[in-house]
Amino acid sequence: MLAVPDMGLQGLYIGSSPERSPVPSPPGSPRTQESCGIAPLTPSQSPKPETRAPQHAPFSVVVAIDFGTTSSGYAFSFASDPEAIHMMRKWEGGDPGVAHQKTPTCLLLTPEGAFHSFGYTARDYYHDLDPEEARDWLYFEKFKMKIHSATDLTLKTQLEAVNGKKMPALEVFAHALRFFKEHALQELREQCPSLPEKDTVRWVLTVPAIWKQPAKQ
């Protein structure tokens, strides 16, 4: 069974317009309307603050990562207004001037096996490499379903890069999930400086319903 190594994803939960409107800050923030300016994906349908039941969530924000076979992305909502969903759209690369809800599930590692990039950036950088140089780089795409198709899944299961070199699946997935963790935290820090640093995020990771339990784990 595969178990994703600890990357600081505390509280991990596994589950199957130009103008920005003000969004309430997490509980405990001194400035509600001014400290966070992320426009929600859809208008909040939450009850008005005066009628909403008190919330005592141990976290300030929930970040849900949709780790897809072809494309991946994430969205988040604050415990103070859970029905206002914010989707990450500012992915580097892709078509200029177009907002992308997801980025390709592509991972690029250096010849030494260190993380280089993910998504559009990884895809474009790899395809721009000289063919001779590209042979040494580790490029993975659509690698998620290989876990589903593996018949002898173990902690030592390996994934094969485009150049034929193999790496432990745990390392490949850890690189990808760490990218999303750091990307989401950076976005939150830039948009909501008032967010506390400790015990702020509850992480949710989607897994395919058709997978067997060992692959989900």
C-alpha positions as CSV (number, residue, x, y, z in Angstrom):
1,M,0.0,0.0,0.0
2,L,1.2,3.5,-0.8
3,A,1.3,6.1,2.0
4,V,2.3,9.6,1.1
5,P,5.2,10.7,3.2
6,D,4.8,13.5,5.7
7,M,5.3,16.8,3.9
8,G,3.7,19.0,6.6
9,L,0.2,18.5,5.2
10,Q,-1.4,18.8,8.6
11,G,-5.0,17.7,8.9
12,L,-4.9,15.8,5.6
13,Y,-8.4,14.6,4.6
14,I,-8.8,12.1,1.8
15,G,-12.1,12.4,-0.1
16,S,-13.7,11.1,-3.0
17,S,-14.2,39.1,-12.5
18,P,-11.6,41.9,-12.7
19,E,-13.0,43.4,-9.5
20,R,-12.3,41.6,-6.2
21,S,-15.0,41.6,-3.6
22,P,-14.0,41.6,0.0
23,V,-14.1,38.2,1.7
24,P,-14.2,37.7,5.5
25,S,-10.9,36.8,7.1
26,P,-10.4,33.7,9.1
27,P,-11.6,33.7,12.8
28,G,-9.4,35.9,15.0
29,S,-8.3,38.3,12.3
30,P,-8.5,41.9,13.4
31,R,-9.4,43.3,10.0
32,T,-12.3,41.5,8.3
33,Q,-13.0,43.4,5.2
34,E,-9.6,44.8,4.4
35,S,-7.2,42.0,5.1
36,C,-8.3,39.6,2.4
37,G,-9.4,40.5,-1.1
38,I,-9.9,37.2,-3.0
39,A,-13.0,37.2,-5.2
40,P,-15.0,33.9,-4.7
41,L,-15.7,31.6,-7.6
42,T,-19.4,32.0,-7.0
43,P,-21.3,34.4,-4.7
44,S,-21.5,33.1,-1.2
45,Q,-24.8,31.5,-0.3
46,S,-23.9,31.5,3.4
47,P,-26.4,32.9,5.9
48,K,-25.8,36.5,7.0
49,P,-23.2,36.9,9.8
50,E,-25.9,37.8,12.3
51,T,-27.8,34.6,11.7
52,R,-24.9,32.2,11.2
53,A,-24.2,29.8,14.0
54,P,-20.9,30.3,15.8
55,Q,-18.0,28.3,14.3
56,H,-15.2,26.7,16.3
57,A,-13.2,25.1,13.5
58,P,-9.6,24.2,14.6
59,F,-8.4,25.5,11.2
60,S,-8.9,28.8,9.3
61,V,-9.0,27.6,5.7
62,V,-9.6,24.4,3.8
63,V,-7.5,23.7,0.7
64,A,-8.8,20.9,-1.6
65,I,-6.3,19.6,-4.1
66,D,-7.8,17.9,-7.2
67,F,-4.9,15.7,-8.4
68,G,-6.1,14.6,-11.8
69,T,-4.9,12.2,-14.4
70,T,-4.5,14.9,-17.1
71,S,-4.8,18.2,-15.2
72,S,-4.7,19.3,-11.6
73,G,-5.6,22.3,-9.5
74,Y,-6.9,23.4,-6.1
75,A,-9.6,25.5,-4.5
76,F,-10.0,26.8,-1.0
77,S,-12.6,28.3,1.4
78,F,-12.4,30.0,4.8
79,A,-13.9,28.5,7.9
80,S,-15.6,31.9,8.5
81,D,-17.5,31.6,5.1
82,P,-17.3,28.0,3.9
83,E,-19.6,28.4,1.0
84,A,-17.5,31.1,-0.7
85,I,-15.2,29.0,-2.9
86,H,-12.0,30.4,-4.3
87,M,-10.3,28.7,-7.2
88,M,-6.7,29.1,-8.2
89,R,-6.6,30.3,-11.8
90,K,-3.2,32.1,-12.1
91,W,-1.2,29.2,-13.5
92,E,2.0,30.1,-15.3
93,G,2.1,29.1,-18.9
94,G,-0.7,28.0,-21.1
95,D,-2.5,30.4,-23.5
96,P,-1.5,34.1,-22.8
97,G,-4.3,36.1,-21.2
98,V,-6.5,33.0,-20.5
99,A,-7.4,32.0,-17.0
100,H,-6.8,28.3,-16.4
101,Q,-8.6,26.5,-13.7
102,K,-6.1,23.6,-13.8
103,T,-2.5,23.0,-14.9
104,P,-1.3,19.8,-16.7
105,T,-0.3,16.9,-14.4
106,C,3.3,17.0,-15.5
107,L,6.3,16.8,-13.3
108,L,9.9,17.6,-14.2
109,L,12.9,16.6,-12.2
110,T,16.5,17.5,-12.8
111,P,19.0,14.8,-13.9
112,E,19.9,14.5,-10.3
113,G,16.3,13.8,-9.3
114,A,15.6,17.2,-7.7
115,F,12.3,19.0,-8.2
116,H,12.4,21.5,-11.1
117,S,8.8,22.4,-12.0
118,F,5.2,21.2,-12.4
119,G,2.4,21.8,-14.8
120,Y,2.6,24.2,-17.8
121,T,6.1,25.2,-16.7
122,A,7.4,21.7,-16.6
123,R,5.8,20.8,-19.9
124,D,7.2,23.8,-21.7
125,Y,10.6,23.7,-20.2
126,Y,11.0,20.0,-21.0
127,H,9.9,20.4,-24.6
128,D,12.3,23.3,-25.1
129,L,15.3,21.3,-24.0
130,D,17.8,20.1,-26.6
131,P,16.9,16.4,-27.5
132,E,20.3,15.3,-26.2
133,E,20.0,17.2,-23.0
134,A,16.4,16.1,-22.5
135,R,17.5,12.4,-22.3
136,D,19.0,13.1,-18.8
137,W,15.9,14.9,-17.3
138,L,13.1,13.0,-15.5
139,Y,9.8,14.0,-17.0
140,F,6.5,12.4,-15.8
141,E,3.1,12.9,-17.3
142,K,-0.3,11.2,-16.6
143,F,1.5,9.1,-14.0
144,K,-1.4,8.9,-11.5
145,M,-3.2,6.1,-13.2
146,K,-0.1,3.9,-13.1
147,I,-0.9,3.4,-9.5
148,H,-4.4,2.2,-10.3
149,S,-3.1,-0.2,-12.9
150,A,-0.3,-1.7,-10.8
151,T,-1.1,-5.2,-9.8
152,D,1.6,-5.6,-7.2
153,L,1.4,-2.2,-5.4
154,T,4.0,-1.8,-2.6
155,L,5.9,0.9,-0.9
156,K,8.7,0.2,-3.4
157,T,6.6,0.6,-6.5
158,Q,8.4,2.7,-9.1
159,L,7.2,5.0,-11.9
160,E,9.0,5.3,-15.2
161,A,9.9,8.7,-16.7
162,V,9.7,9.5,-20.4
163,N,13.4,8.7,-20.7
164,G,12.9,5.3,-19.3
165,K,14.5,6.0,-15.9
166,K,12.6,4.9,-12.8
167,M,11.9,6.5,-9.4
168,P,10.0,5.4,-6.4
169,A,6.3,6.4,-6.8
170,L,6.4,7.8,-3.2
171,E,9.0,10.3,-4.3
172,V,7.2,11.3,-7.5
173,F,3.9,11.9,-5.7
174,A,5.6,13.7,-2.8
175,H,7.2,16.1,-5.3
176,A,3.9,16.9,-6.9
177,L,1.9,17.3,-3.6
178,R,4.7,19.4,-2.1
179,F,4.4,21.7,-5.1
180,F,0.7,22.2,-4.5
181,K,1.2,22.7,-0.8
182,E,3.8,25.4,-1.3
183,H,1.8,27.1,-4.2
184,A,-1.4,27.2,-2.1
185,L,0.4,28.6,1.0
186,Q,2.1,31.3,-1.1
187,E,-1.2,32.3,-2.6
188,L,-2.8,32.5,0.8
189,R,0.1,34.5,2.3
190,E,0.0,37.0,-0.6
191,Q,-3.8,37.5,-0.5
192,C,-4.4,37.2,3.2
193,P,-1.5,38.5,5.3
194,S,-3.6,38.2,8.4
195,L,-3.7,34.4,8.3
196,P,-2.0,32.8,11.2
197,E,1.0,30.6,10.4
198,K,0.3,27.6,12.7
199,D,-2.5,25.1,12.3
200,T,-4.1,27.3,9.6
201,V,-4.9,24.8,6.8
202,R,-6.9,21.7,6.6
203,W,-5.8,19.8,3.5
204,V,-8.2,17.7,1.4
205,L,-6.9,15.4,-1.3
206,T,-9.3,13.8,-3.9
207,V,-8.9,10.2,-5.0
208,P,-10.8,8.4,-7.7
209,A,-13.8,6.4,-6.5
210,I,-13.0,3.6,-8.9
211,W,-9.6,2.9,-7.2
212,K,-9.2,0.0,-4.9
213,Q,-8.2,0.7,-1.3
214,P,-4.5,0.0,-1.7
215,A,-4.2,2.6,-4.5
216,K,-6.2,5.1,-2.5
217,Q,-4.0,4.7,0.5
